[in-house]
């Protein structure tokens, strides 16, 4: 039905300049791997909160403890993803500064 309207879903489009492979990995995949730990951690954290609340609601201490543990693991994974992202950003920033200094030194 979408095709009859002349609208094409994104996954049918040919790769644009932004999606061309860089060092063998498309940019979209690079972005996904960069935020993977953050997203998975936050999902685990939410699941843990739900389990914890369900455990409290029904009075199941074991479910409540499992939820609390899962929430803690999710927070840790999300924090790990945050640190990983900050390191990647700092690395890129340092590379840009180095390139700018080399460029300025050539002039």
C-alpha positions as semicolon CSV with decimal commas, in nm:
position;residue;x (nm);y (nm);z (nm)
1;X;0,000;0,000;0,000
2;X;0,287;0,240;0,076
3;X;0,434;0,187;-0,269
4;X;0,115;0,299;-0,437
5;X;0,149;0,633;-0,260
6;X;0,506;0,673;-0,380
7;X;0,647;0,642;-0,028
8;X;0,932;0,399;0,011
9;X;1,037;0,262;0,347
10;X;1,391;0,357;0,450
11;X;1,533;0,005;0,432
12;X;1,467;-0,006;0,056
13;X;1,667;0,308;-0,010
14;X;2,017;0,279;-0,147
15;X;2,292;0,369;0,097
16;X;2,351;0,740;0,113
17;X;2,688;0,898;0,176
18;X;2,619;0,886;0,551
19;X;2,566;0,509;0,544
20;X;2,861;0,404;0,332
21;X;3,109;0,169;0,499
22;X;3,389;0,322;0,700
23;X;3,669;0,074;0,766
24;X;3,440;-0,210;0,664
25;X;3,154;-0,125;0,903
26;X;2,853;0,087;0,799
27;X;2,799;0,396;1,013
28;X;2,457;0,275;1,123
29;X;2,617;-0,034;1,279
30;X;2,883;0,179;1,446
31;X;2,613;0,391;1,609
32;X;2,421;0,084;1,721
33;X;2,726;-0,072;1,886
34;X;2,814;0,256;2,056
35;X;2,480;0,275;2,235
36;X;2,416;-0,097;2,273
37;X;2,529;-0,125;2,635
38;X;2,345;0,191;2,733
39;X;2,016;0,076;2,584
40;X;2,041;-0,283;2,704
41;X;2,133;-0,165;3,052
42;X;1,841;0,071;3,075
43;X;1,604;-0,199;2,949
44;X;1,733;-0,440;3,216
45;X;1,694;-0,166;3,474
46;X;1,329;-0,112;3,381
47;X;1,261;-0,486;3,381
48;X;1,417;-0,506;3,726
49;X;1,201;-0,222;3,854
50;X;0,892;-0,399;3,720
51;X;0,992;-0,728;3,884
52;X;1,068;-0,552;4,210
53;X;0,732;-0,377;4,209
54;X;0,552;-0,699;4,122
55;X;0,732;-0,876;4,405
56;X;0,626;-0,606;4,650
57;X;0,269;-0,617;4,521
58;X;0,223;-0,991;4,562
59;X;0,448;-1,021;4,867
60;X;0,706;-1,243;4,693
61;X;1,044;-1,165;4,851
62;X;1,233;-1,381;4,600
63;X;1,085;-1,197;4,299
64;X;1,151;-0,866;4,471
65;X;1,518;-0,961;4,529
66;X;1,558;-1,079;4,167
67;X;1,413;-0,752;4,046
68;X;1,645;-0,550;4,265
69;X;1,946;-0,750;4,141
70;X;1,842;-0,711;3,777
71;X;1,789;-0,338;3,828
72;X;2,139;-0,306;3,974
73;X;2,295;-0,504;3,687
74;X;2,108;-0,283;3,440
75;X;2,236;0,034;3,606
76;X;2,590;-0,100;3,596
77;X;2,565;-0,194;3,228
78;X;2,415;0,144;3,139
79;X;2,693;0,322;3,331
80;X;2,950;0,108;3,148
81;X;2,792;0,213;2,817
82;X;2,802;0,578;2,926
83;X;3,172;0,555;3,013
84;X;3,246;0,375;2,688
85;X;3,065;0,648;2,494
86;X;3,254;0,923;2,679
87;X;3,585;0,752;2,603
88;X;3,499;0,727;2,233
89;X;3,399;1,094;2,228
90;X;3,720;1,197;2,406
91;X;3,927;0,987;2,167
92;X;3,763;1,152;1,864
93;X;3,808;1,496;2,017
94;X;4,178;1,428;2,085
95;X;4,224;1,302;1,729
96;X;4,065;1,619;1,592
97;X;4,291;1,838;1,807
98;X;4,599;1,646;1,694
99;X;4,495;1,678;1,330
100;X;4,432;2,050;1,374
101;X;4,775;2,098;1,534
102;X;4,944;1,909;1,250
103;X;4,753;2,114;0,995
104;X;4,851;2,439;1,172
105;X;5,214;2,328;1,190
106;X;5,223;2,272;0,813
107;X;5,114;2,629;0,746
